[in-house]
Structures are given as C-alpha cells and as structure tokens.
C-alpha cells in the first residue's frame, strides 16, 4: 500500500466514522426528546466527536522533549 492509498483510506474511514457519530447522536436525541431541532443540533455535535478524539490521540502520541525549560 503506497502513501496515497493509505491517506485515502484514512480520509474515507475518518468521514465514515464522523457521519456515523452524527447519525447515532441524532437518532438517540430524537428517540429521547422527540424534537427535530434538538436532534439536528445533536447530529451536528456528533460530527465533532471523531475529530476531537483524533486530536486528543495525536496530542497524546506526540514525542516529548527530553529536556524541559520553564
């Protein structure tokens, strides 16, 4: 697998997970509250779950310097 195929796969997987998070959040919100506007807002919020998790994982995985100066 070359670099372009890997980048495309990661991009597609990222988008699929984001859309899945939005659908799950919207369905749960609508089932619980029966308000379409609230379900829409929950779906929009669900789009940000995967990017937030990715940012946290990248921040935790970045290399730490050996010497810290304060």
Buried (B, 14 or more C-beta within 10 A) or exposed (E): EEEEEEEEEEEEEEEEBBBEBBEBBBBBBBEEEEEEEBBBBBBEBBBBBBEEEBEEEEEEEEEEEEEEEE
